[in-house]
Amino acid sequence: MTEGYAPGHGEPDDRTAHAGRAGQAGTAGDPGHTGGGHTGSTGRTGGTSRTSVRAATTRARRRGDDRPRALTAAGAVDGVVVLLLLGAVAVGFGPAWGGTGYLVPALGGAVLGLVVAWLGAWLRWPLLLTAAATVLAYFLFGGALALPQTTVGGVVPSLDTLQELAVGAVHGWKEFVTTVPPLASFPELAVVPYLLLYLTGLLAGTIAWRSRLAAWALLPVVVALAGVALLGTILPAYPLAQGLVVAVVGLLWGSWRAAETRMGANRLLSDASRSATRRLRAQRVRGGAVLLAIGGVAAVLVAPATAHGERLALREMITPPLDLHQYTSPLVGFRHYTKDMADTDLFTVTGLPEGGRVRLATLDTYAGTVYDASSGRSTGVFNRAGEVVDTVAPGTRSQVEVTVTGYSGVWLPDVGQLAGVRFTGERADELAASTYYNATSGTALTTAGLRPGDSYELEAIVSPPPSEKDLASVPIQDVDLPKPQDVADAVPAKAGQFAADATEPFEKLVNIRDTLVATGVYSSGLENQPPSRPGHSAARIDTLLAQDEMVGDDEQFAVAFALMAQQAGVPARVVMGFYPEKDAVKAGEPYAVTGEDVHAWVEVPFEGYGWVPFDVIPDEDNKVEPLPRSKQVPKPPVLESPESPEEPPQAEAGDVEEEEEDEDQSAIDWRQVAMIAVTVAVPLAILALPLLLILGFKRRRLRRRRTAPEPTDRVSGGWREVVDAATDLGAGVPRAATRREGARLVAEQVPSAAPTTALLAHRADATVFGAGTPTDDEVVRFWAEVDEAVGTMRAGVPWRRRVAARLSLRSVRGADAPTVRELVRRWAAAVPAFFGRLARAAVRPVRDRMTRARRKDGARRGARR
């Protein structure tokens, strides 16, 4: 045991201190004294030097701090502070979750992460052991905290629990931001708050308990706070309270830890120093608290003035991975409902409000053939929908029940603005897991597809449509809808004609609608109706508007109205759905929807009212207008023949297209030629680029050698060109070899170069080491002989070897450099050795700890004896 330590204590006793002072006083007359009175003697005199005092103090301090920080009172403070910070982070999930159900997985994950970090700090686990414990704890406790519905007895994880925890850790983040809030309807998404807070607690606790720079523990907390904000909604939870807790508590704790570390490094074990340290620590804490309190008050006063606008959220930026192109627009089958399913019960709606409409799909993009639904920022995105859907739409909440009888398809009939959907029946889970909803368009679909026997309940918000008198004084909203493509040629002209001399957007809209209603003839192509072709392609709309009597049904008139409204500068979209005849169904009575009830209408956005429906169904009286003309002989055959209006134009159009295609085929399609050339040239250029770089490097090297500033350098460069050429051809000339040694090696390995290499080497030596400076003519003649020698060497080998030498890098790396095969062999041998060292480094701390433990046990047993 070292002198100067009392048994079982960590500081010098009185005798040692007295001996130290006596030793220092007697050093002045010591022959070995070399400094002043501040350096004491050592050895047998019994004195204690300052170095000895420092060493003893350091050892005493280390013995006092030998316990892990996680087991000290200061470590408990660290844990409480980190848990408080994690609680402030966790409450950010509230708006997205829509309840308090997220608190158990989030806070449970935070506590679990801190427990794993505490055990690792206490037992001083290495990195690999900590990682293994992290994964084990995640799967062992994840079921009870995040997925209790999949566990046995709410605690023991099952195979389904382990599978959902593994899948949720990878794909849960994507589903979290692509699901319509509130997320409480999707309990499997609790894996996200559980995992996020678990990892944050683990990292923050590990840094706080095991790192000297403990303030870095705030970094994962701040990152988690930002992550929760991005995963949430545009509506924050308690941003001011969260920010104040993280800023005030975090910075105060971080400054305390930094001051404690700095003062602990310079601490001397005496009563006076400990008292000074306590006063300094208290002063720092008071000063920091005052400053942060002032900053908190300022934040409270300033925050309301700056908290304007919506915050950034990933769910508002990320388009969910729902490919709408695989689902056919329901408007394509409009005539199928009116002709083939007119008397078929499709589904029964109970609780439909008075004047309510059943929406099948909202269609907002047109490409010349089909009006289809789209997904994007301006048209809304399809997110997963559950039993509760957040909405701020005004109106009356209604409970609507839908029972499917004859309908089948992915498009989900809904009413108004959805506030929730709950499926019942045998396929409830399958349908709920595959339901998506676009709150902007009000369209819902289930990828599993509805079929007879399915049923569901809707919580819908329905507001009565305003009158046109009210709309006349309200501006139309400027909504950025997708621009229609390949519009019929008649649409722009007819839009201007039907709008007449109106200048206001609403007047234009009403004039176009009234003209279509007043002059159109309604027909779905039934036996008792005028002939009417189905579809809404550009050709069909062109035919509709070009006729003297516009004949069609909701499908054609709604599409034509929407396209002409957009030509007039009014945003419009087409909606397909169902509604009964006026006064046919009383409010609250079950409404059996048949194919005869199918309709299509147009919606236009108005400020304060949202999207308002506009019907564009021609008056029934318009059907009698063609009757007086039926007395004329030429007209009735045209109206009665269903084939004559549609087949000849298609045949003629096809003939013209075929003739144009034949003319185009006779010419060269230069665009196609250019595409093929680029497709072939780009890969070839990529493959040839390394070869071109090698050739360019060698040409540059040759030019620099020929044009060196000094004549002797040009001569020396000429000899290096000979050696490099021989090296690329396979000769091995070490870089340290002299010119004469190199000439001998080249002559032996490249026989065709034997007559000239020795002469060139002698001339190069004589020029470089000679007394005089060679003239330019002498250098030129020397390079001529070099070119001849290189050409002779290359001519003496097969052409394949010559090509390989041109592209070889052996002269760049050096003849004595290891080959590529040797490098690969060395790397292959080094990889196992590297991982072996890594494994030994990982095991060494455990082995050393076990050795120290055995030594301590042996020492304790020896002391007992």
KOLSEKE-165439 format. One record per residue (C-alpha): residue in one letter; z, y, x. Coordinates in steps of 0.5 Angstrom, whole numbers, plus 2048, in hexadecimal, padded with zeros to 3 digits. Example, Ala and Ser with C-alpha at 12.3 -4.5 7.8 and 13.67 -1.06 7.14 Angstrom:
% KOLSEKE-165439
A8107F7819 S80E7FE81B 
END
This chain:
% KOLSEKE-165439
M800800800 T7FE807803 E80480B805 G806811801 Y80680E7FA A80C80C7F6 P80B8057F3 G8088057EC H80680C7EC G8008117EE E8038167F2 P8068177F8 D80E8167F9 D81381C7FC R814818802 T80C818803 A80B81F802 H811821806 A80E81D80C G80782080B R80A82780B A80E825812 G808823815 Q804829813 A80A82D816 G80A82981D T80282981E A802830822 G80582D828 D801826828 P7FC82582D G7F7822829 H7F7828824 T7F182B824 G7F183081E G7F683481B G7FC833817 H7F8830811 T7F782A814 G7FC825815 S7FD81F81A T7FC818818 G7FE81181B R80580F81D T80881681C G809815815 G80581B813 T80081C80D S7FA82080E R7F6823809 T7F181E809 S7F6819808 V7F981D802 R7F281E7FF A7F18167FF A7F88157FC T7F681A7F7 T7EF8177F5 R7F28107F5 A7F88127F1 R7F38157EC R7EE80F7EC R7F480B7EA G7F680F7E5 D7EF8107E2 D7EE8087E3 R7EE8077DB P7E78087D8 R7E780F7D4 A7E580B7CD L7ED8087CE T7F080F7CF A7F28157CA A7EC8197CC G7E78137CB A7EA8137C4 V7E881B7C3 D7E18197C5 G7E08147C0 V7E38187BA V7DE81E7BC V7D88197BD L7DA8167B6 L7DB81D7B3 L7D481F7B6 L7D18197B3 G7D381A7AC A7D08217AC V7CA81E7AE A7CA8187A9 V7CB81D7A3 G7C481F7A4 F7C18197A1 G7C481B79A P7BE81F797 A7B9819799 W7BE814796 G7C0817790 G7C7815790 T7CD813794 G7CB80C796 Y7C880D79D L7CF80F79F V7D18087A0 P7CB8067A4 A7CB80C7A8 L7D280D7AA G7D38067AA G7CE8067B0 A7D180C7B3 V7D88087B4 L7D58027B6 G7D18057BB L7D78097BE V7DB8027BE V7D57FF7C2 A7D58057C7 W7DD8047C7 L7DD7FD7C9 G7D87FE7CE A7DC8047D1 W7E28007D1 L7E07F97D4 R7DB7FD7D8 W7D57F97D6 P7CE7FA7DA L7C87FC7D7 L7C57F57D5 L7CC7F37D2 T7CC7F97CE A7C57F97CB A7C67F17C9 A7CD7F47C5 T7C97F97C2 V7C47F47BF L7C97EF7BD A7CD7F47B9 Y7C77F77B6 F7C57F17B3 L7CC7EE7B2 F7CF7F47AE G7C87F77AB G7C97F37A5 A7D07F57A3 L7CE7FC7A4 A7C77FD7A2 L7C47F779E P7CA7F479B Q7C67F2795 T7C27ED79A T7C97EA79D V7CD7E479B G7D37E7798 G7D17EE79A V7D37ED7A1 V7D07E77A4 P7C97E87A6 S7C47E37A3 L7BD7E27A6 D7BA7E77A1 T7BF7EC7A4 L7BD7EB7AB Q7B57EB7A9 E7B67F27A6 L7BA7F57AB A7B57F37B0 V7AF7F67AC G7B37FC7AA A7B47FE7B1 V7AD7FE7B2 H7AA8007AC G7AF8037A8 W7AE80A7AB K7A780A7A8 E7A98087A1 F7AF80D7A1 V7AA8137A2 T7A581079D T7AA80F797 V7AB814792 P7B2816792 P7B7814790 L7B780E794 A7BD80B791 S7B980778D F7B7803793 P7BD800796 E7B97FD79C L7B880479F A7BF8057A0 V7BD8017A7 V7BB8087A9 P7C180C7A9 Y7C58067AB L7C18057B1 L7C080D7B3 L7C880E7B3 Y7C98077B6 L7C58097BC T7C78107BC G7CF80E7BC L7CD8097C2 L7CA80E7C6 A7CF8147C5 G7D580F7C6 T7D280C7CC I7D18137D0 A7D78167CD W7DC8107D0 R7D880E7D6 S7D48147D9 R7D781A7DD L7D281E7DA A7D581D7D3 A7D28237D0 W7CB81F7D0 A7CE81B7CA L7CC8217C5 L7C58207C7 P7C48197C3 V7C881D7BD V7C38237BD V7BD81E7BD A7C081A7B7 L7C18217B3 A7BA8237B4 G7B881C7B3 V7BB81C7AC A7B88227AA L7B18207AC L7B38197A8 G7B681D7A2 T7B282279D I7B082979D L7B782A799 P7BD82A79F A7C482779D Y7C982C7A0 P7C582F7A6 L7CA8357A7 A7D08307A7 Q7CD82B7AC G7CA8307B1 L7D18337B1 V7D582C7B2 V7D082A7B7 A7D08317BB V7D78337BB V7DA82C7BC G7D58297C0 L7D582F7C5 L7DC8307C5 W7DD8297C7 G7D88297CC S7DB82F7CF W7E282C7CF R7DF8257D2 A7DB8297D8 A7E282D7D9 E7E68277DA T7E18247DE R7E182A7E3 M7E882B7E3 G7EA8237E4 A7E58237EA N7EA8287EE R7F08267EB L7F68257EF L7FC8217ED S8028267ED D80682A7E7 A8038317E9 S7FC82E7E9 R7FD82A7E2 S8008307DF A7FA8357E1 T7F58307DF R7F88307D8 R7F88377D7 L7F18387DA R7EF8327D5 A7F28367CF Q7EF83C7D1 R7E88397D1 V7E98367CA R7EC83C7C7 G7E68407CA G7E183B7C8 A7E383B7C1 V7E38427C0 L7DC8437C3 L7DA83D7BE A7DE8407B8 I7DA8477B9 G7D38437BA G7D583F7B3 V7D78457AF A7D08487B2 A7CC8427B0 V7CF8427A9 L7CD8497A8 V7C68497AB A7C48427A8 P7C38447A1 A7BE84A7A3 T7BA8457A7 A7BA83F7A3 H7B484079F G7AE83B79E E7AE83479E R7B08307A4 L7AB82B7A8 A7AC8237A6 L7A781E7A8 R7A681B7A1 E7A382279F M79E8207A5 I79D8197A6 T7988167A1 P79B80F79F P7968097A1 L79380879A D78C80779A L78980A793 H782808795 Q784800793 Y78580278C T780804788 S78080A784 P78280977C L77D80E77A V77780977C G77A804776 F77A80A771 R77580676D H77880076D Y77E802769 T779806764 K774800763 D7787F9765 M77F7FB764 A77F80075E D7837FB75A T7877F875F D78F7FA760 L7907FC767 F7977FE767 T79C800762 V7A0807764 T7A7808761 G7AA80F761 L7A3813762 P7A581A761 E7A181E75B G79B82075E G79C81C765 R796819769 V79681276D R793814773 L79080E777 A78D81277D T78C819780 L78581A783 D78481F788 T77E81E78D Y77781D78B A77181A790 G76B81A78B T76C813788 V774812786 Y779817785 D77F814788 A78781578A S788817791 S78E818795 G79081E79A R79482479B S790828795 T790823790 G79681F792 V798819795 F79A812792 N7A1810794 R7A580A792 A7A980C78B G7AF809788 E7B4809783 V7B5810784 V7B0815786 D7B281C788 T7AE822784 V7AF829783 A7AA82977D P7AC82D777 G7AC82A770 T7B082576C R7B281E76F S7B081876A Q7B181076B V7AA80D76A E7AA80576A V7A380276B T7A17FB76A V79A7F876C T7967F4768 G78F7F4769 Y78F7F976F S78E7F7777 G78D7FB77D V7917FE782 W79180577F L79880677C P79780A775 D79D80F775 V79F815771 G7A081C773 Q7A381D77A L7A781777C A7AF81777E G7AF81077E V7AC80977D R7B080277C F7AC7FC77B T7AF7F6776 G7AC7EF776 E7AB7EA77A R7A77EE77F A7AC7F4780 D7AD7F3787 E7A67F2789 L7A47F8785 A7A97FC787 A7A87FB78F S7A17FD78E T7A180378A Y79E80A78C Y79E811789 N79B81778B A79F81D788 T79A822789 S79581E785 G79A81A780 T796814782 A79A80D783 L797807785 T79A800787 T7967FC78C A7987F5789 G7957F7783 L7977F777B R7957F1777 P7977EF770 G79E7EE76F D7A17F3774 S7A57F9771 Y7A97FF774 E7AD805772 L7AB80C774 E7AF812775 A7AA818773 I7AB81F773 V7A682276E S7A482976C P7A082C767 P79982F769 P799836768 S794839763 E78E83D766 K791843764 D796842768 L79284076E A78D84676D S79284B771 V794846776 P79084577D I78D83F77F Q79083C785 D78C83B78B V78D83478D D789831793 L78582B790 P780827793 K77982A793 P77582678E Q76F823792 D768821790 V768825789 A763825785 D75E82A785 A75F82C77E V76682E77F P766835782 A76083777E K764835777 A76B83777A G76883E77A Q76483E774 F76A83B770 A76F840773 A76A846770 D76D84D772 A77484B773 T77784E77A E77E84B779 P77F84377B F783842775 E77D845771 K778841775 L77C83A774 V77D83B76C N77583D76B I77383776F R77883376B D776836764 T76E835766 L76F82E767 V77382D761 A76E83075D T76882E75F G769827762 V76882075D Y76E81B75E S76B81475F S76E80E763 G76880A762 L76A80675C E766804756 N767809752 Q76680F757 P76081275B P75F80E761 S763810767 R76380E76E P76A80C771 G76C80F778 H76D81577B S769816781 A76581C783 A75F819780 R76281877A I76681F779 D75F82277B T75C81E775 L761820771 L761828772 A759827772 Q75882576B D757829765 E75D825762 M762823767 V76481C765 G76A819768 D772817767 D77881A76A E776817771 Q77081B772 F77282176F A779821772 V775820779 A770826777 F77582B775 A77A82977C L77482A780 M77183177D A77883377D Q779832784 Q772836785 A77583C781 G77B83C786 V780839782 P783832785 A78382D780 R784825780 V78281F77B V78881B778 M787815774 G78C81276F F78D810768 Y790814762 P79081375B E78C817755 K79081D753 D79581B74E A79481474F V79A812752 K7A1815751 A7A6817756 G7AA811758 E7A680C755 P7A3806759 Y79C80875B A79780275C V792805761 T78B802760 G784803763 E78280875E D78780D760 V78580E767 H783815769 A78181976F W783820770 V784826775 E78A829778 V78A83077A P79083377E F79483977B E79983D77E G7A083C77B Y79D836777 G79A83177C W79482D77A V79282E773 P78D82976F F78682C76C D783827768 V77B827768 I779823762 P77382575E D774827757 E773821752 D76E82574E N76A826754 K76781F752 V76382174C E75F826750 P75A821752 L75981F74B P754824748 R75082274E S75081B74D K74A81C748 Q74581E74D V74281774F P742818757 K74A81A758 P74D814755 P74A80E759 V74D81275F L75481375C E75480B75A S751808760 P757807765 E75380576B S74D80A76B P75281076D E75580C773 E750807776 P74A80B777 P74D81177B Q75180C77F A74B808781 E74780F782 A74C811787 G74D80A78A D74580B78B V74681278E E74B810793 E747809795 E74180E797 E74681379B E74980D79E D74280A7A0 E7408117A3 D7468127A7 Q74680B7AA S73F80D7AD A7428127B1 I7478117B7 D74E8127B5 W7518167BB R7588177B9 Q75880F7B9 V75580F7BF A75A8147C2 M7608107BF I75D8097C2 A75C80D7C9 V7638107C9 T7668097C7 V7638067CD A76480B7D2 V76B80D7D1 P76E8067D3 L7698057D8 A76B80C7DB I77280A7DB L7718037DE A76D8077E4 L77280D7E5 P7768097EA L7708077EE L76D80E7EE L7748107F0 I77480C7F6 L76C80D7F8 G76E8157F7 F7748147FC K770811801 R76B816801 R77081B802 R773818807 L76D81780B R76B81E80A R77282180C R77181D813 R76A81F814 T76C827813 A772827816 P77482D81A E77582B821 P76F827824 T774822827 D776820820 R76F81F81E V76E81A823 S775817822 G77381781A G76C81381C W77080E81F R77580D819 E76F80D815 V76C807819 V773803818 D774805811 A76D80280F A76F7FB813 T7767FB810 D7727FB809 L76D7F680B G7737F180D A7757F3814 G77D7F4815 V77E7FA81A P7857FC81A R78680381A A78A803820 A785800824 T78180482A R77A805829 R77880082E E77C7FB82B G7797FD824 A7727FC827 R7747F582A L7777F3823 V7717F681F A76C7F2824 E76F7EC823 Q7707EC81B V7697F081A P7647ED81F S75F7F281C A7637F881F A7647F5826 P75F7F882A T7617FF828 T7687FF826 A76B7FF82E L766804830 L76880982A A76F80882C H76E80A833 R76B810831 A77081282C D776811831 A772815837 T77181A832 V77881B82F F77B81A836 G77681D83A A77782483D G77182883A T770829833 P76A826830 T76482A82D D76182A826 D75B826828 E75F82082C V763820825 V75D81F821 R75A81A826 F761816825 W76181681E A75A81481E E75C80E822 V76280D81D D75D80D817 E75980881A A75F80381C V761804815 G75A802812 T75A7FC817 M7607F9815 R75F7FA80D A7587F780E G75B7F1812 V75F7EE80C P75C7EC805 W75B7F17FF R7617EF7FB R7667F0801 R7627F7802 V7647F97FB A76B7F77FB A76C7FB802 R7698017FF L76F8007F9 S7747FE7FE L77B8017FF R77D7FD805 S77B80380A V77F808806 R785803806 G78480180D A7827FA80F D7897F8811 A78C7FA80A P78E7F4806 T7887F1801 V7897F27F9 R78B7EA7F9 E7907EB7FE L7937F17FA V7937ED7F4 R7977E87F7 R79C7EC7FA W79D7F07F3 A79D7E97F0 A7A37E77F5 A7A67EE7F4 V7A77ED7EC P7AC7E77EC A7B07EA7F2 F7B07F17EE F7B37EE7E7 G7B87E97EC R7BB7F07EF L7BB7F37E8 A7BF7ED7E5 R7C37ED7EB A7C57F47EA A7C67F37E3 V7CB7ED7E4 R7CE7F07EA P7D37F57E6 V7D57EF7E2 R7D77EB7E8 D7DA7F07EC R7DE7F27E6 M7E07EA7E5 T7E27EA7ED R7E67F07EC A7EA7ED7E6 R7EB7E77EA R7EE7EB7F0 K7F37EF7EC D7F57E97E8 G7F67E67EF A7FA7EC7F1 R7FE7EC7EB R8007E57EC G8027E67F3 A8067EC7F1 R80A7E87EC R80C7E37F2 
END
